[in-house]
Amino acid sequence: MRVLVAMSGGVDSSVAALLLKEEGHEVLGATLNLWSYAGRLEPYNNCCSLEVAAVARQLGIEHHFLDYGKLFEREVVQRTVREYLRGRTPNPCIWCNALVRFPALLAEAERLGCDYLATGHYARIVEEDGVHHLLRARDQEKDQSYFLYRLTQRELARLIFPVGGYLKGEVVALAKEAGLLVKPRESQDLCFVPDNDYRRFLLENSRDGIRPGEIVDTTGRVLGYHQGLPFYTIGQRRGLGLSAPERLYVLALEPKTNRLVVGPEELLYSKGLIASEVNWLVPPPAGELEAEVKIRYRTPGVAARISPLAGNRAKVTFLEPQRAVTPGQAAVFYQGERVLGGGVIERVLSDAEAEGDREELLP
């Protein structure tokens, strides 16, 4: 079997290549050049490194560098800036996987005559009755299935995740045992932002779209002033610069009025959400579906009812109200270990919408 491995120079993708080679497959490596920081000699972001070439030489495999910087800037960087300006908190890694990384690498695999593409993601794939199912990784702490919900059946059929059945500690041990020239490196949501200073990056790339404005309570009373809506997120308490007898949290960002709405913590809880751009990895249900939903990567899933809506949307109703549901983040649907699909959190449901079943309430 001839396999192209997406290599970043980190432990996970390097061990993925090692495992496949040890299994006797013909292995090639490829690294995407997605972003270059101004003034930096090494033309790769914090998720990738030129060290990957040394690892490929160690493994004795052919290796390719691929330049997809323009596509990445258009589909990921510019979209991220636009989403922040819309008052949302985006998840760029999901767009990168769906719009840049997997399409580019699968195309390269086909060009090179490879049967499969492998990556160092912590996730698993199983096939049952001709359907490819995306599963959580064995290592629940490192599981990355949340970032992969936009994959398609066609893509899943050509993908391998060699480290998905390993614990992170086991992967690190394999790298050390083989003497691989890798450094511990974790992927980052804003890998294209120098020094992780996303505020400065947004200011430099927003074309004066970031302006100070009012901080108001739920009645519209002005309590203070913010530095720019993109610098805040739902549920935030620190850094508001307010003095009040009770703790205040960010409840909403209103781009049309350039206002930041704050209030007590109990108002952060909501009964449901509308997800847009929904992608189903399995055939979508005809009616309501009970599943577990993750509304951000680092929080556990919660029980919910999911109802598909027209226009690739879905209504998600939580069995218990959830805190700080954040537009722009992903809502990913699970049943046990299996990823059913997911979408982008468009907005929070009002109590009336959550308790009703009429789609006309959901514009």
Buried (B, 14 or more C-beta within 10 A) or exposed (E): EEBBBBBBBBBBBBBBBBBBBEEEBBBBBBBBBBBBBEEEEEBBBBBBBBBBBBBBEBBEBEBBBBEBBEBBBEBBBEBBBEBBBBBBBBBBBBBBBBBBBBBBBBEBBEEEEBBBBBBBBBBBBEEEEEEBBBBBBBBEEBBBBBBBBBBEBEBBEBBBBBBBBBBBEBBBEBBEEBEBBBEEBEBBBBBBBBEEEBEEBBBEBBEEBBEEBBBBBEEEEEBBEBBBBBBBBBBBEEEBEBEEEEEBBBBBBBBEEBBBBBBBBEBBBBBBBBBBBBBBBBEBBEEEBEBBBBBBBEEEBBEBBBBBBEEBBBBBBBEEBBBBBBBBBBBBBBEEBBBBBBBBBBBBBEEEBBEBEEEEEBE
